[in-house]
Amino acid sequence: MTIDMKPEALLWIDTETTGIDPEHDQLLEIAIRCTDTHAETTYGACHRIIRPHHLDLTAMDPTVFTMHTDNGLLHDVIDADPQANSPEAARNAIEETIESLAQRFHLIPAGSNPAGSNPAFDLAFTHTAGYRIEHLLDHRRYDLNTIRWHHRFTNQPDPMADRHHTSHRAPDCIQRDINEHRTLIQKETNQ
């Protein structure tokens, strides 16, 4: 339990974007999933495809363009209903879900992202896009990249080195991170 007497929960977050600069690039997909600290129970989730009002595909980083073409995200974005999948509709859905969860849990942002220091990477994009969620989240972050660096610095093998790849779709990345977290918990508790 935390000082506010609500149980702690991990809020897994992942975004897919047109690039890695939150000041210039746009959100294309966002997913959140709230679990207990061992990631055994899911308390809530939300996933949205985002169709930006103005999307210039020629301005996208070629690597990101190829990745999101290959994984089908760009097709889903272009095919999405402009109103139901607007940036505002996605923001409202995510904010409402997090507000509801924050009434019951002390939310700790969690995740990992090779493009940045997730959840900081994802929260930077949500902040720039006007999401009002950070006041509902713990100021500390559970960043799986830090744990990977710790393993490297202490000459330990990365337990997820061969299982880090995903489709680069937000729900898949969250599931990968949850699986990694569960593996780490199991390793720590079985020693």
N, C-alpha and C positions, 0 to 999 in steps of 0.2 A: 504494500500500500504506500501511497505517496502522502505528502503533507496535506494535500487537499482531500485525502481519504477516498479517492477513487482508485480502483486498480489500474496498474500500468498496462498499456497495450502498445503493440508496435503498429505504426501506420506506414505500411509499405507504399511507396510512391514511385511511379516511373512515367516519364514523358518521352514522346518521340517528336522530333522537331525538324525544321528545315536546315539546321546547322547547329553550331555549338555556342553561338553568341546570343545571350538572352536580350541584348539591346537591339539586335537587328534581325534575328531569326524568329520564326513563328512556331507555335505549338500545332502539331498535327494530330496527336493522340495523347490521352492521359488516362492513367488507371491508378486507383488506390485500393488497398485491401487492408483491413484492420484485423489483427490476430492477437491472441495472447502472447506472452513473451517467449514461449516455446514454439509458437507458430503451429500449434496443434488444433486450435479452434479459430474459425473465422467469425468475426462479429459483424462485419459489413464490408461492402465493396461497391465500387462505381467505376465504370469504364466508358469513355466517350471518344468517338472520332470527332475531330474538329476541322471544319471547313472554314479556313480564313476568308475574310471578306475580299481580300486581294492576294492572290497567290501567284507569284512569278516563278515558274518552274526553272526558267533560265538563270535565275539568280541563286539557285540552290548550289551548294557545294556538290561537285560531280559524284563524289563517293557517297554522300548522303542520298542524292537523287537515285543512284543505282541501287543502293540498299533498300530504299523505300519503294522503288519500282519492283524489285525482285520479291520483296515480302508482301506485296499487294496493298500496302498502306496508301500509296498515292492513288491507286485505283479507287480504294474505299473513300478517300477524301473527296476526290472529284465526283464520285457517284453519290455522295451524301447529300441529303436534303439541306439546303442552305439555311433554313430557319431552325430546324430541329437540331442541327449540328453546328450552329454558329458558335463563335468563341464565347459569346455571352451565355448561351444555353449550357455549354460544357462547364463554364465557370460556376453558374448557378447550381448545377447538379452536384459538382464536387464540393462546393461550399456547404450546401445543405446536408450532404452525407457526413462531412467532417463535423459540422456543428452538432448534428445528432449524436455522433459517436463521442464527441467531447463532453456531452452531458453525462455520459456514463463512465468514461475512461480518461486517464491521464495519458495523452497520446505522445509517443516518442517516434519521430520520423525515422524511417529505416530504408536501407537499400544499398545499391552499389551501381557504379556506372563507369565504364572505362573512359568515357568522354569527359568526365568531370568527377567531382567528389560528391557523388550522390549520397544522400538526398539533397545536398547543397546545390548541385547542378539543377535538379528538377525544381527545387524551391525558388531558385533564381528566376527560372522561366515563369513559374506561376506568379511570383511577385511582380515581374515586369508586365505580365498580362492582366494585372489588376485583381488577382485572387486575394481575398481577405481571409487568410487561414492561419498565418503564422502566430497570431496571438492565441490560437487554440492549441498550439503544439509546444512541447517541451523545447527549451532552447538548445538542449544537447541533441546530437544526432547519432544514430546507430549506423555507422558506415562500414560495410563489409570490406571495402578497399583498405581501410586502416588495419583490419585483421590480416588481410593478405600481405600488406607491407610488414606487419609484425612477424609473420611467418618467414618472410624473406630475410629480414634483418637478423633473425635468430637461427638462420640456417635450417629452418623446418620446411618440408615440402608444402606447397599450396594444395590443400586437400580438394580443391575444386578446379585445378588447372586444366584438366581434360573435360570438364563439364560446364565451362563458362559460356559457351556459345549458345545463342538463341536466335530466333527469327527477327529480333529487333522490333518486336511488337510489345507494347506496354504490358499486357497481361502475362505474356511469356517471360518477360524479364523479371516481373515480380515473382512468378512461380520459381524461376531459377534462383533468385535471391532467398526465397523461403526455403527451398531445398538445401541451399548452402548453409543457411542459418541452422536448420535442423541437423545437418551433418556435423557442424561445429559443436552444437549443444550435446549431441550424442557422444562425440569424441571427448569432450570435457567431462561429461558425467560418467563415462565408462573407464576413466583412468584410475 
